């Protein structure tokens, strides 16, 4: 599952996008890096992205600027501007993923259809998830009905 992505906005790899899973990974020119760039001014092992306290953090091993300031470690936030070598990237969380400064957990809103697609062919898991999805749907329906009743009364 991807928490966010890095979009290259300037440099030799402009236009490329890299999905950032919870496990994180290396950033640099090295073969097999999570964010593998071709920019010759980027080190083979320039840094890494890791999950710390429920948020993705960029840990710099070589000179890295985030929002114009040099960093050694930076908790990534929506819209952060990351510059390594001649490459400029933007950090963008995936829709539905909420990471806040005070959070120690990552929260993601998932539709019933997405939940059911995750289970594959395990019938027990599908039944449990279907029950949870139905509960969620009914709770959303009840809160919408309550909201409508309050609106009518006003």
C-alpha positions in Angstrom: 0.0 0.0 0.0 1.3 3.4 -0.9 1.2 6.3 1.6 2.4 9.0 -0.8 4.4 9.7 -3.9 7.3 11.8 -5.0 6.8 13.6 -8.3 9.9 14.8 -10.1 9.2 18.4 -11.3 12.7 19.4 -12.4 15.8 17.5 -13.5 16.7 14.7 -15.9 13.8 12.6 -14.5 11.1 15.3 -14.8 7.6 13.9 -15.0 8.4 10.6 -13.2 6.5 9.6 -10.1 7.5 7.3 -7.4 5.0 5.5 -5.1 6.2 5.6 -1.4 5.0 2.5 0.5 4.9 2.3 4.3 8.2 0.4 4.4 10.0 3.3 2.8 13.3 2.8 1.0 16.5 4.2 -0.5 16.7 7.4 -2.6 19.5 7.8 -5.1 21.0 6.4 -8.4 21.7 3.0 -6.9 20.0 0.1 -8.7 17.0 -1.1 -6.8 16.4 2.1 -4.9 12.8 2.9 -4.1 13.3 6.3 -5.8 16.0 5.6 -8.5 17.1 8.7 -10.3 19.3 9.1 -13.3 20.6 12.6 -12.3 24.5 12.3 -12.2 24.6 15.0 -9.5 22.6 12.7 -7.2 24.6 10.2 -5.1 24.1 6.5 -5.5 22.8 6.4 -1.9 21.6 10.0 -1.4 19.2 9.3 1.4 16.2 7.2 2.5 12.6 7.5 3.3 11.4 5.7 6.4 8.2 5.6 8.6 8.8 7.3 11.9 6.1 8.0 14.4 3.4 7.4 11.9 4.7 9.7 9.2 7.2 9.4 6.3 10.5 11.0 7.0 13.3 11.9 4.6 16.7 11.0 6.1 19.5 12.7 4.1 22.9 11.0 3.8 24.1 13.7 1.3 23.2 17.4 0.8 19.4 17.7 0.7 17.1 20.8 0.7 13.5 20.7 1.8 11.5 23.9 1.3 14.8 25.7 0.8 16.5 24.6 4.0 19.3 22.0 4.3 18.1 19.0 6.4 19.5 15.8 7.9 16.0 14.4 8.7 12.7 15.9 7.8 9.1 14.7 8.5 7.5 15.0 5.1 4.3 17.0 4.7 2.0 17.6 1.7 3.6 19.9 -0.9 7.2 19.7 0.5 9.7 20.7 -2.1 12.7 18.4 -2.0 16.0 19.2 -3.9 18.8 16.7 -4.3 21.5 17.4 -6.9 19.8 19.0 -9.9 16.5 17.2 -9.2 13.5 18.9 -7.6 10.6 16.7 -6.3 7.2 17.4 -4.7 5.9 15.2 -1.9 2.2 14.4 -2.3 0.2 12.2 0.1 -2.2 9.7 -1.6 -5.9 10.8 -1.4 -7.5 9.4 1.8 -4.3 9.2 3.8 -4.2 11.6 6.7 -0.9 12.1 8.5 -0.9 14.8 11.2 1.9 16.1 13.4 0.2 14.7 16.5 -0.7 11.4 15.0 1.2 8.2 15.9 -1.0 6.2 13.5 -1.8 6.5 9.8 -5.5 6.6 8.9 -6.9 5.7 5.5 -10.5 5.8 4.4 -11.3 2.7 2.3 -14.5 2.0 0.4 -16.4 -1.2 0.9 -15.5 -2.3 -2.7 -11.8 -1.7 -2.0 -12.0 -3.8 1.2 -13.6 -6.7 -0.6 -11.0 -6.5 -3.4 -8.2 -6.9 -0.8 -9.4 -10.3 0.5 -8.9 -12.3 -2.7 -10.6 -15.7 -2.5 -10.7 -16.3 1.3 -14.4 -16.7 2.0 -14.1 -16.1 5.7 -12.2 -12.9 5.3 -14.7 -11.8 2.7 -17.6 -12.4 5.0 -16.0 -10.5 7.9 -15.1 -7.6 5.7 -18.6 -7.6 4.1 -20.1 -7.4 7.6 -17.7 -4.5 8.5 -18.5 -2.7 5.3 -22.2 -3.1 5.9 -21.8 -1.8 9.4 -19.9 1.2 8.1 -22.5 1.8 5.4 -25.4 1.7 8.0 -23.5 4.0 10.3 -23.0 6.5 7.5 -26.7 6.2 6.6 -27.8 6.8 10.2 -25.7 9.9 10.6 -26.9 11.3 7.3 -30.5 10.6 8.3 -30.0 12.3 11.7 -28.4 15.3 9.9 -31.4 15.5 7.6 -33.9 15.3 10.5 -32.1 18.2 12.3 -32.1 20.2 9.1 -35.8 19.7 8.6 -36.6 20.6 12.2 -34.6 23.9 11.8 
